[in-house]
Amino acid sequence: IRRLNTADLPETMLDTIGARVAYLSEDDIAILSHAAVIGRSFRVDTLMVVSPVSHEGLERIRTVMSAMANAARECIVMENVGSPGTAVFTHERIREAFLRRVGPAARKRLHGRIIDALELRRLNGDEGVVFDLAHHAIKSGKREKIIAYAGAAGERAMESYAYDDAACYLGEALKALEQIPDSANDEAGKSNRRTVMERYGECLVYAGRLDEGIAVFKHLLNREEDIDRKGIYCHHLTLACFRKGDFNGCELYASTGLKLYGESVPMTTAGVTLGLASELLVHFLRPKFLENHLYRGKKHAEKIKVIINNYRWLLYAYYWWDGKKALRTIFRMGNLAECCSNFSEEMAELYYHYGLLYSTTGFFKKAERYCELSKSLFEKTNNQTGLAKTLSAIGLIAILRGEFKKCLKICNHGLEIIERSGNYVEICKYAQFIFFSHYLLGNYKTAREIYDRYFYINTTFFEEMMYGGSIYPVSEYIEKGDCDSALPVLDKYIKAQEEHQLWYLNALSLMCLGKIYNAKGDYRKSRGIFERCIKLTRTEFLPMHYLNAVYPFYTEALIKEYRNNHDHYHYFQRRGELRYIKKTLGKTLRKTKKFAHHYDVALRIAAQYFHLVNNNKKARHYFTSAIAKSAAMGKRYQEALGRYEYGLWLVEQNDHDRAWTQLDRAYLIFKDIDIVPYQKKILELCATTVSGATPCGGSLTGNARTALTPASRRSTVAASTGSCLRRC
């Protein structure tokens, strides 16, 4: 008890432990102290071997079991029900108190004895003890044991994708190996040290400790002479720089690795353009005789595989950074893979990228054909990670076509596969597609839950921006009218994106920023930001589906700006603005018809335009078409917004029955998806007695306002919807 009083524990805890230990004998305390060295949870048979009891045979067993019974009676230990033959200390503090009874030197010796006991279990086929062996080896300080068991535990942890734990184990193994002088190391020892360092570097990169991982692989790269190993180190450095958002570093290490195999990466604009033209020529004309002449034999086939592998992360970087370079890289990888028809996995990977390329340019039939080819090849080679990647591309096609429920079904299936592989990039991509689909369907709560569930994977600021940060939750803030929460997030992202020239992400952020200023009523600023976004998308060769997503909101900003400044324009300015709006609207309808996920928005904006020019027949047609399209896709926010604007337009046409029906339905949808600002607008519209401008540009007459109040509804309005709004 005096020794327990010296422990660094709260007084109440000391009193409790002291009272319990007072009932134990010195032998019981010694046995429990040895148990504490084994761990908080310990196997009784291991304790039998290492206990300080001098007796042997049945007497030894009786003494240990008596100590365990006494400790259990005092609630110091208890049986681990989930693991028969195992006991556990009831609190870590209690274990610490007993652990302090064993001095440092005795504790090290005891760890060595525990290793001996655990090794016997391992020889009998219990591989699960490798983590316990690693722990006790590290505590014992025995270098040979640390190298053997910490290394093995690190490998096991990597197999389970527990990269943080793996890095800890492999780091200890590496420290032990580095204590051996180079002069005492033979070739096998040096090879083992290099292998452990490679695996340690991999764990650091996958665990998100990128600067440490880069330092490890730089060290290996500078000391290595073998070309193949240098290529592998460049591949890992490319991945680390990609995760960090350092695209210049990504390009540098990828090009360094590719140069080892005689492959040059064009950097200049002229070089990229020329390279793209030549790769397109080979892709479409396919001079097979030339390919077969250049790449004959098994040696060349292996070389091509390595080149394609070294391009992989560079291609991901180019997706975010430079569209033209990405295009050239896709066709270069494809042409290399097609040189040898036996590259099943490489061809599957390239078909996947072809599918992505054609989906973002609107050629959905070609995209689906390539994705199906990729899927069948991955299934043939039983590559589950590749199969899941292809399913994500099919999910993207479904999103771009406005088939969000289909996307959810595909992506949920793919996510089940990819979570077993531990591929963080694909997990994040799936999570992005899933929560984005839920967001478009108006399932904000589900979208937020998915976003929070998978967001922990993103360990760097770049990944935060890359996987949803620029789109979600900013877009939700905008739709819920919380622009003040969205602006600081976007300002932070845009500053970083422009500094690092992340134009792909920058275009997404600018689109959201334009929506914010549109919602705040600053239409001139909104228009300028959308024009900047459109210019950026064109000049940087970004995917077309982002350009097509911008056009509806840009056209809306033009219409609202015209309506806001109509009285300040002279006759020729008005005509010029209307011509430009009409031209932009034509582009919007053409472009979004193919990328249907925003086609309903385009139809609603078209209704606004025809209302602006007093073409009531077309305005009615486009309003009803927009509402039907939103309802068919399941986009509840856009359906409610379409009904709201259509209802206001019907009020101006003195069609009060239909107007109230549309506004009532809009209110119910907004209430269901928790969009408070529009709920307030509709309720204020019902109660107001002062004329005010509507979002459609007209103004409510006194009769119209009276018709929209709950007290004066027409009998044709459904009783259920009327009673619902009265309750609200």
Secondary structure, DSSP 8 states (H G I E B T S, - for coil): -HHHHTSS--HHHHHHHHHHHTTS-HHHHHHHHHHHHH-SEEEHHHHHHH------HHHHHHHHHHHHHHHHHTTSEEE-TTSTTEEEES-HHHHHHHHTTS-HHHHHHHHHHHHHHHHHHHHTT-GGGHHHHHHHHHHHT-HHHIIIIIHHHHHHHHHTT-HHHHHHHHHHHHHHHHTS-GGG--HHHHHHHHHHHHHHHHHHHHTT-HHHHHHHHHHHHHH---HHHHHHHHHHHHHHHHHHT-HHHHHHHHHHHHHTTT-----SHHHHHHHHHHHHHHHHH--HHHHHHHS-HHHHHHHHHHHHHHHHHHHHHHHHH-HHHHHHHHHHHHHHHHTSTT-HHHHHHHHHHHHHHHHHTT-HHHHHHHHHHHHHHHHHTT-HHHHHHHHHHHHHHHHHTT-HHHHHHHHHHHHHHHHTTT-HHHHHHHHHHHHHHHHHTT-HHHHHHHHHHHHTT--SHHHHIIIIITTTTHHHHHHTT-HHHHHHHHHHHHHHHHHTT-HHHHHHHHHHHHHHHHHTT-HHHHHHHHHHHHHHHHHTT--HHHHHHHHHHHHHHHHHHHHHHGGGS-HHHHHHHHHHHHHHHHHHHHHHHHSGGGHHHHHHHHHHHHHHTT-HHHHHHHHHHHHHHHHHHT-HHHHHHHHHHHHHHHHHTT-HHHHHHHHHHHHHHHHHTT-HHHHHHHHHHHH--S--B-TTS-B--HHHHHHHSGGG--TTS-HHHHHHHHH-
